[in-house]
Amino acid sequence: MTYFGNVWNAHVIEELPGGNDLLFVDSVIAHEITTPPALERIEREFGGHLFDPSSIVAINDHVSPAKDAATAEQARRLRTWAKAQGIRLYDIGDNGICHVLAPERGLVVPGTTVLCGDSHTCTLGALGAVAVGVGSTVQGGAMLGGSAVFERPKVMSVYITGALRPGVTAKDVALEVIATIGVAGGTGYALEYGGSVVRTMSVDERLTLCNMAIEAGATTAIVPPDAVTAAYLDAAGVPASAYARWMNFDPGGAAYDASITIDGAAIVPLITWGTNPGQSTTLDGCIPADAAEQTLAYMGLNAGERVSGRDVDQVFIGSCTNSRIGDLRAAAEILRGRHVAVPTIVTPGSQRVKRQAEREGLHDVFQDAGALWTHSSCGPCLGMSMGVLARGMRCVSTSNRNFPGRMGAGGRVHLASPPVAAASAVLGHLPSSAELESLAASVACA
């Protein structure tokens, strides 16, 4: 059986009609945006009862600190509830984006089930957990009863072979996967990643890879744990006994419902041109001749033209996709000794990442380059705060979504890796492959 199938089966309480299962939930991550509606119902209808407060983690992360009275009230609601229930709370000053903070604090363990009221909860599958994003109602049910009903997903093997070229990142691999199967190609599936490229990735890179599974329509993604996982968990203070039974899983002979194989050596840096993460091209590529007119009109582009050279108005480096220490190091290497041509916002994924970056002097690199070095928040990624785009503004972003209005009504978003985003910031336009290579090469020679 697949690794995903083994973990899923270990949590089935009861098989239900229609291919549904009642699944035991090991842990719930609660943030200030989607949790308050669930709390209201639990308190109104069930007297505030929780199945197991110790299995819940509360994080103020989406707009932190609050930008207005409404977001302040959301944060206060989560904070007050967590303290009253004895729930672990990561609040302003010791917080972070939930999908960054939870792994680094050892809160995600292989072989467990994790729910959160956030679509990018699939990120946490990088540590071998079945991690699913849910709505407030399902999250509330899990906190109330320790379980949730799900339709059992099929499992798709995504096997990345060979080795990546220099300069190709986990973000490029994620975009390549989406381009290969399509933005709806993973619907009804859990993506189980494997292959030599995945095995050589760090956990941080695997988190980036799994983060974008939802952008292919998948329920979640997962990477079977290995020695790389164990080393990461050990550094996070997780005892090996907590996950030993799930180590060294051999998927050989597993019956997958679907499978794809991608040659890692053929992947090159990518950038999106359209209004969904599947609409990407190489840095020297052209916009497809058959691109939808509505998409072109929104993005202010023309079919058949090259993407590179297009002026940009802003660059954002951060989000739950690319805000970990490795991402910041990669961006800093491009920005070191240079100056940005457009407003550039750099947002670390957590306060721990921020402090590590500052110990390494990366904050000086960013600020010397003229970029804004901020605290941790989800705000810029989804247009809630700290970098909202005006209509028609074009932004290169290391986040995961480029839907219309994602970073602001009428804003145009191009998704890319941290090095490509940093290069765009220096150049003031979308880079060609030669320009990216030149910037990277001059760093290597410095």
N, C-alpha and C positions, 0 to 999 in steps of 0.2 A: 504494500500500500504506500501511497505518497506520504511524505512527512506531514503535510497539511492534514491529510485524512486521518492519520494516527492521532494528532493532537485534537482534532475535532471529535473523533469517536470517544476519546478519553473524557470528554466533557458532556456527552449526550446523556441527559436525564431521562428523556422519553422521546421516542419517535412518534411524530404526529402525522396526520393525513396530509396529502399534497406535497410530499417531499420535505416537510418541515421538521425541525428538531427543536426540542426544548433544551437549551444549552446552559450549563452552569457557567457563571461569569466569575472569574477570579478577581478581577479588579476593574474599577471605574475611575476614569480621569474626568474631573469636573472643572469646567472653566466658567467664567462669569457671563458669557453670552447665552449659552444654551441651557445652563443648569437652573437658573431661577424659575423658569416655567415649570420644570419638573418638581422643584421644591414646593411651589405653591400647591400643586395637586396632592403631593404626599402629605403635606401638613393639613390640608383641608379635608381630605378623604380618609387618611390613615394615621392621623395623630402624630405625624412626623417620624413614624417608625422607619428604621433602616435595617436591612438584613445583617450587615456587618460594617460598621463605620471604619474599621481598620483596613478594609479593602478599598476604600475610597481615598483619592488624593484630590485636593482642591488647588487650583492655580489661577491667579489673576494674570492673564497674559494677552488678551486680544487688544485692549486699549489700556496700556499700563505705562504711566499713571493715567487716570481718567481724563478725557478731553472736555467733558461737559457734565451737567447735572445727571443726565440719564445714565451715562456710563459709570459715573461715580456711584449711583444707586445700585447698579448691577454688581459692581465690585464690593460694595458694602454688604449687599445681600449674601453673596457667596462667603465673604469673610465672617460675617456674624453667624451664619449657619454652621460653617466649619468649626468655629471655636465652640459653639454650643454643643455640637455632636462629638467633639474630640477628634475631628478629622485632621489629618496632616494638611497644613496650608502653606503654600509657597506664595508669599505676598510681595508687594513692591519692595525692592531692595534685595530680595533673595528669590526672585522668580525667573521666569523664562518662558519661551514658547513651549507649550505643553509637549510637543513631539521632540523637542530638544532636551528639555529638562528631565522628563521621565526616564529616558535611557541613561543619561549621565548620572542620575541619582540612584541607579540600581533598582528602579521601580518596575522594570519590564524584564521578565525572565522567560527563557525558552520553555515551551510546553504549556503555557498558560493562555487564558483568554482575557482580552482587554477591550473594553468599550469606552468610547468617548463621543460626546456630541460634537464631533468635528469630522468632516469628510476625509481629512488626511491622516486619520488614525492608522491607516494602512502602513504608514511610515514605520511603525513599531514592529512590524513583521520581520524587519531586518535582524531582530534578535531571536527569531524562532518562535514568536508568539502569534496566535491567531488574534489579530487586532482589527476591529471593525468600527467604522464611524457610524453613528446612529443619530436619530432625532431625539428631541427632549423626552417624548413619551416613552420610547424604548429605554433610554438612559434612566428615567425615573423608575420604570419597572424593574430594571436590574438592581438599582440601589435599594428598592423596596423588597424584592424577592430573591435576589442573588441569581437570577436567571433571565433568559430572554429567548424568544422564539425567532428562529431564522430559517429561511429556505436554504437547504444545504447547497453550497456552490459546487460546481464542477471544478476540476483542477487542471490548469494549463501549465505545462512545463515550458519555461523560457530559458533556453540554454545558450549562454554566450561563450563562444569558443575562442581559442587563440589568445592573443594579448593585445592590449590597446596601444595605439601609437602615442608617442610623446605629445602632450598637450590635449589629449582627449580625456574627458572627465566622466564621472558617473552621471552627471546631468545630460551629457551627450548620449550616453547609453540609454537613459530613460526616454529621451526624445526619439531615439532610433526605434526603441520597442514600440512606442505609440504610433510612430509613422508606419511601422511594419504591420501591426494588427489593427490599427485604426482607433479612433476615439470611442468607438462602441465595440471594438473587437474583443474586449475582455468582459463584456456584460455576462453575468451569471457565472463567472469564473473567479477562482483565487489563482493568482500567478505564483508558481513556485520556481524561484530562480536557482540556477545552477550553472556549471561550466567553469572553465579555468579563469575567465575574467572575474567572475563573481567570487571565486575562492581567493583570488589575490587582492580583492578589495578590502579596505578597512571597514570597520563597522560604520563609521561615519559615512563612507561612500555607499554602503549598502542601504543606509537610512535614506539617502538621497534617491537611490534607485527605487526603493519600495514606496517612497512618498508619492510618486507620480502614477502608481497603478490605477488609482481612481480616475485619472485623466484618460485612461484607456477603457473606462467603464467597468473595471474589475471591482469585485467586492472587497478584495484585499490582496496583499502580496506577502510572501514569506521566504526566508532564507534558512534552510536547515542549519542549526548551530554547529560550529567546528572550533578548532583551536583559536582562531581569530576572535570568535565570540567569547570563548572562555577567558581569554586574556583581557578583553574589554570589561567583562563582568567582574573579574577579579579586581581590576583597578577601581571599579565602582563599589567595591565592598560586598559583592554578592557571593555567598559561600557556594562552592561547587556542588554541595549536597542538595541545593535548591533546584538543580536542573540536570543532575548527572544522568538520569534515565533517558534524557532526550539527546544526549551527545552522540556524535559519530554515527548518525543515521545514514544508512546506505540506500539511496533511492533506486539502485539498480534493479530492473525488473518491475518497477512500479507501473501500474496501469493508469496512465494519464488520460483524461478525456480529450485533450488536445495538446499539441506540442509544436514549438517553433524553435529553430536554431538560427542564431545570428553570428556571423563571423566578426569577432571583436576587432580584428585587424583592419576591417573595411570601414569601421566607423570613423567619422571625422567630426570636428566641431560643427554644431548645428545652431540654427537660430530660427525662431518661428516668424512667419510673415503674415499669418492670418488671425483668425479670431477663435481658434481652439488649438490645443497643444499638438494636435496631429498635423497641423499645417506648418511644416518646417522645411528648411532647405539647408544646404551647405552654405558657408560664408560667401562662396563665389557663385552660388546657384541663382537661378531665375525663378520668378513667380510663375506658376503653371499657366499655360495658355487657356486652360479651361476653368480657371479660378472663378468662383461665383462673383457676380458683379456687386452684390450687396456687401460681401466681405471686402472687396477691393475699395468700394466707396467708403466704408467705415475706416479702413486703414490708410486711405489716401494713397493707394498704390495702383499700378497698372500691370496687367497681365504681360508676361514676357520680359519685364525689366529686371535687372539685377537688384538684389537686396542691398549689397554692399554700397557704401557711399551715401546712403540716405541719412540726412541730418537727424539728430536726436535732441530732445529737450531736457532729458533727465535720465539718470541711471540709478537703479536701486539694487544694492547687494545685501541680501538678507532673506528672511522668510524661513518656514520650517523645512524648505527644500535645501537651501544653501546658505546657512548662517553658522555653521560649526567652525571649529578652529582651522581645519584644513581648507575650508572655503575662503576664510579670511586671509590665510597665508598665501593662497593662490592669487587672490585679488591684489594683495599688497605687493607681490613680486612684480606685477605689471605697473603698479602706481608708484613704486619706489623711485624717488628722484625725479618724478615727473609732476605735471600739474593738470588737473581736470579742466576740460573745456566747457563742461555743462554742470549744473547742479547734480551732485552725487551724494547719495545717502547710504551709509554703511551701518547696518543694524545687526549686532551680535545676537545669537539665538538664545542666550541666557546670560545671567549675571556671572556665572562661572566661566563661560566662554569669553565674556567681556574682560574679566580679570586676567585670564590666561593671555588673551591678545595684548593686554596692556603690559603684562610682565615681559612679553616678547617685543614690545615697542611697536606693535602694528598700529596702535592708535595714533602714534606720531607719524607713521608713514601716511596714513589716510589724511590726517589733518594737515600735514605739510604739503600734501598734494591738493589741498583745498576742498576735500570731501568733508561731509558732516558725519561725525562719529557719534552715534546715539546710544541710548539704553535699549534693552531688549523689549520688543513688542511685535505683535502681528500687524499692527496698524497700517503700515505702508502697503503691505501685500494686497489687502482687500479694500483699500481706499477708505479706511476708517479714520486714519490720522497720520501725521508725519510724512507728508509727501503725496497728497492727493493731486491727481492730474486735472488740469483744465481741459475743456473740449478741444480736441485736435492735437494736444501735446503727445509727443512720442517718447516712450520710455523703454529702455532696455532693462529688464528685470530678471533676477535670478530666482524668481518665485515659480509657481507651478501653473498659474492660470492666466490666460490672455483673453478671456471672454469680454465682449463689449461691456464697457462700464466697470470693469474689474477694479481699476485703480482710480476711478473717477468717471463721471458721466462724459462720454465722448472721448475718453483717453485711449491712446493706442499703445499697446504693450507688446514688446518682442521678448520672448523668453530665451535665455541663454545661460551659459555657465559663468562662474565668477571671472575667469580670465577674459572671456569675450566681453562681459559687461564692463570690466575695468578698462579694456582696450577701447571700448566705445566711449567711455568717460574721457579718456585722454584725447582721442581723435575728434570727438564731437559728432561722430557719425558711425554707422554700422560698419565694422571692419571687414576687409577682404582677408582671405587666408594669408596672403603675403604680409599684410600689415600686422596681423596677429603674430605671425612667426617672427617678424622683425622686432616687434616689441619684446617678445619672449626671449629672442636670441640676444638682444642687447643686455637683458637682465642677466642671462647666463654668462656673458662675457665680462660683466662688471666686477 
